[in-house]
Structures are given as structure tokens and as C-alpha cells.
């Protein structure tokens, strides 16, 4: 996990790692030592019929409600005609039910057949369920008779469209699992455009890329196969204009992906078909007559008093050239490798009353960090999670409510932005945030170094390295935070859920493991230039292990040290200071320093017990490039003697562990970047030098080169 943004992925695993399906994709993360017939053949036909009736009813019921909505928005007056012709792009959220009818046979054994239910209920603490996110594009043409002809294509990325059944294979009883990794359609549209409304039927081709796994229950190595299916899709939908460019739609789609035959190991044959029904909610952006302007300037966000729609996409590629590496361990940085990450995020907000805001941020993620986000405590990519996938997949990292109570004082204007409505706010106010979000959305923020999508990329520069904040492996958690702004001071406090075990993909559903976070911030001016100083503290209460106890057990048993074997309920605390200061209009400086309890394992973030970081951010006005930014920073990370002894005894941390550590030293990192606009995108060139990666003087130094491109509306 990472400052509300982290991810990594790889298809294969090394010893000490665990490979399984997470969110319907192949995932890799550190092993936590604590441990056809049609779809009707897999579901009752009456369930499908009932679902179709419900969906049709929703479309019909939405018509009068949506007319009122358009009026409230004030963007499209009731009865006002909009131009539905031309190209469009969009995205959608889908929830599906599906089934696969299979036949399986191994040599010398009687074949078996049955149905695999691919429908998964929502699990808020794992973040899984049979939902999906997708991207699409198309073209509409409206005849004078208001008949609409169109074509559209889409790609859909599931979270968990997956199911398992039991079969008997060549090695005995086994688990047969089928998972949809990616799907898409290419469809024609036939509809009727009635001023601000569009009703249509759709049909065409469908395809999916799936994976089947066969895992013997006796523990012998399993097998997996990937395959592409081709089939058909049909459905119907309704779309309502929200503005001259934006529209919302609801769509029912039935996809029949056909039958496919494959073999595990060339001898165990699998034949299966697949069909999925989905209900989709989507947003489309019509280019209209401004197509070229959109390409140059980007999409225009949708903003009203009650609704807000923003979005972003970021691509990051990093390369680590060869460096000195006399030995490697399970969690070592690997020389001469390149990895990439990519994500797309929608920021949708609703303001039900003054001061109240609901926000949800569905996201598509894909890619891997270097060495699957291992090998450096101050990891070089804040866009890299601790789990990763070669196939894009859907997540909902944030879904929260925020209430602001104005308490008086000067009032200032607030511009619309990501997860922020336009409006005004008073200097004195009380802000309550409840739901799922990143702790670092509220705490340890810094104007010049806090967003790996915009400024620096290194974990221990964009956040304080010792701030072991509560989060799952993606960097988000459930909790509540209160902020009291009074004059030049702000007092913050929060309570947050920890993951089930340190460095886990699943949050604790009982909330019995938790973290308190407190922060005091003071804003000031030096020679008329604004700045701030914040002190942040945390107290973690959960089941964690002490390093000395893990080493003692390892010496007694002759095995590698492992904190998972000595975990018990106890506390870990830390404190840090965060400074930002504007020097001139173009130049700003920042610094961070922190210390945390080094006798126990880090719970969520990374393996750092002491840290000092400082840097600057300089706009390009002095060289006639006012929209460019140059950044430079350095960080010094250290560990306790107890953690050093543990790593030298073969122990593994969250990110580091070379198998031994006979020659330890502080981890020293320098990062510099140059960011500049590129049409509607922003490009960044980044370089990092890591001396003593994972606190190991025997390895490195390692250079890391990065290129990042991003677009936001």
C-alpha cells in the first residue's frame, strides 16, 4: 500500500511469496506466514426472467425521474434538444451474474460435468465482488426522423467474475477455477433520439479473455491455461443528456461468449461455455463540434451545484539498469529490469445539502512495480501497489462522506477539483470525513511532495517514511477523521481499521485491530510568504511481532527469523514533523522527519524506523517555461539495531529482505524530476539514485529512470 496510491503485479512468484487470484486477476504479494448450454443451465430460468423484468422496469421508472434531474442540473432544460450525433467516449460501472457449463475429463477417469457459478457477492473488507469497470467509444448519427444509427466498442475489466468447483484429475481431487480477466464488445446501435433523451437497442460481437486453473488438493503443483472466447452481445438502454457534452445511461447487456476447449498438460481436457448478464451505469462525453479542441485541451469536467465529475489517467514506466548485486534474497531489488503501471480513475461527487458531500472513486489498475514492489524501503514508485496484475482490473479505493461546518472567520473561494466541489469556506470550520479513503488524504499532506501522480514518486518523499498508517495493500482503509480549523491552527484526529495481518490485502472486518492518528498543524507567514508546520503521531493496536523474539525463536529452531511466528496483540507508535514553505512565487521548499518504534515489525507501510527528507519545487518562469516544474529531494532512511539483527537472521520485512545483512548502512535516496505540459497531458522525466538499497552496503548503488504521462479533467 502507499499514500493512498500503491500497486504492483507479476504473474509468477518466488519462494516466500504467494500467488492467487485477487479481484479476478493474477496477483502476487508477500506470503503472510500467519498464516455449453446457455447460462440458464447454471441458473434457474425464472431468476433470469425476473432480472430482465426488473431491469426493464428500472429503465421505464427512470424516465420521469431523470427528467426532473435534468431540470435540477440546469444544464439541459426540460425538452431542450441536444445533438446526439458525432463521436463519444465514456466509461461504465457494471454488476453481473454469470455461469459456465463445463465438461472435464482425465485419461482413465470417467468425465465429469456441471456448472460453475461466476457470481460473487460484494465484500467490503476485501474489496471484491462481481462488479466491473469499463471504457468505451463510439459514433452516433441521427437521421431527420430522429432515428439514431450508431456503433460502439468497449473494454470491461472485472474485479471478481470467477468461480470454483471440485473435479477428479490425474493427481486426484482438484479444484477447477474459471476466471474472466477481460471482456469487450463491438456493437451496433439502433435507437430514437427524443431531444434530451435517447432510447436504443444494441447488438453485435463479444469476446473475453479467461483463465482456467486446476489445483490438485494434495498440494502438488497445479496448472493454468488462458484462452479467448468469441460470441455475441445484445441489450437495450436509455441515455439522458446532463449537459451539452455529458450524458448518463443505464444499459442491460446479455453476453454469450461461446464454448471453448482446452487441455491441462495436454491430457486433461476442459470444455466450457460462458454467459454473463450485466446491468450497467455509464457516463458518456460527446465531442460534438469541438473534437479537435478536446484532443488539445482535454475533456471538460461536469460541474453543477449538486454533482461533480472529474477523471484522470496515469502511465508510469521505470527502469533499473544493472548494478552491483553479489547476492539476492526473496525481497531484493533485481538489476536490469523495467516495469510499468497504468490507472484510470473517476471522481464522482454528490452534494445533498450545504456542506455535505458524497464521493466515490472507481478505478482501473494494471501493472507492476520494480521487483513487484520489493527491494527498497523508500520504494521508487508511489504508483506501485503491493499487489499487481498484467490484466487491468477494477477497484473502488475511495467511497466516503464529508461534512463541513462553517464556524465563522474570513471566507475564501474554493475551486472545483478532484474530490472537491467549487464554493466557499470559512477560515474557522469543522470537517468530518467518514468511509473508505486513504489516511494520507487527511494527514501528513504537503503542497510540494505528496502526490506521485503529479510531483515526486518515491514513497519516503511523498509521505513520511516512518508514518506506518493503516491501510490495505492498495493504501486505503475504513475510518473517520475530524479536522478543526481555528485561525492559523488545525487539529486533526482519526480512527482507522488495520488489515487482518500486517501487509495484507484484507481489512479487519471486526475492527479489533485499529490505529489512532493525531496531528497539529500551524500555518504562518515568513516575510509575507505562506508556510506550515505539522506534527503527526500514530498509535497502532494490533497483532504484531517483536524482532528480538523472532530472532530468539529462529536461533532455537535453526530456521530463518519470522515475526509472524511470534505475533501477539500489542502497540507500535511513531511521530513525525512536516514542513512546507514558499520562498518565492516560483520556489517552494519542504522537509520531513520521523521516528517510529523499531522493536516491532512495521504493520502496513514500509520498513523504516527513522527518516529525514528535504527538497524543493521550482516553477519554470525564470527560463520562460512557467508551466514546467523542476523538483529535487533527498531522503535518509534508517532502521533500528533490532530490525537490522532480524534482517541479518534471514527475516523478511514488508518490502526488504536480502536473506542476510552483514554490512548494514542507511538507505540514501536522491530524486529529481522535470514535469512539462504536452497537449492535454503532462509528462514527467524522473531519476532516482538509491545508495544501500534495503540498508545493504553490499548491493547497489542503483539508478532508476522513470517516465510518467498523465491527463486530468
Secondary structure as UniProt FT lines:
FT   TURN            3..4
FT   TURN            15..16
FT   STRAND          17..22
FT   TURN            23..24
FT   STRAND          25..30
FT   HELIX           39..41
FT   HELIX           45..73
FT   TURN            78..79
FT   STRAND          86..105
FT   TURN            107..108
FT   STRAND          112..117
FT   TURN            124..127
FT   STRAND          131..142
FT   TURN            144..145
FT   STRAND          147..158
FT   STRAND          162..169
FT   TURN            170..171
FT   STRAND          172..194
FT   TURN            195..196
FT   STRAND          197..216
FT   TURN            217..218
FT   STRAND          223..241
FT   STRAND          246..264
FT   TURN            265..267
FT   STRAND          268..286
FT   HELIX           288..290
FT   HELIX           291..297
FT   STRAND          302..303
FT   STRAND          307..320
FT   TURN            330..331
FT   STRAND          337..350
FT   TURN            354..355
FT   STRAND          356..367
FT   HELIX           370..372
FT   TURN            382..383
FT   STRAND          389..414
FT   TURN            418..419
FT   STRAND          423..437
FT   HELIX           439..441
FT   TURN            452..454
FT   HELIX           459..462
FT   TURN            463..466
FT   TURN            473..474
FT   STRAND          477..486
FT   TURN            487..488
FT   STRAND          489..497
FT   TURN            502..503
FT   TURN            509..510
FT   STRAND          514..526
FT   TURN            527..528
FT   STRAND          529..544
FT   HELIX           547..557
FT   HELIX           563..566
FT   STRAND          568..582
FT   STRAND          587..596
FT   STRAND          610..620
FT   HELIX           621..623
FT   STRAND          625..638
FT   HELIX           641..648
FT   TURN            649..650
FT   STRAND          667..678
FT   TURN            679..680
FT   STRAND          681..691
FT   HELIX           693..695
FT   TURN            697..698
FT   STRAND          702..712
//
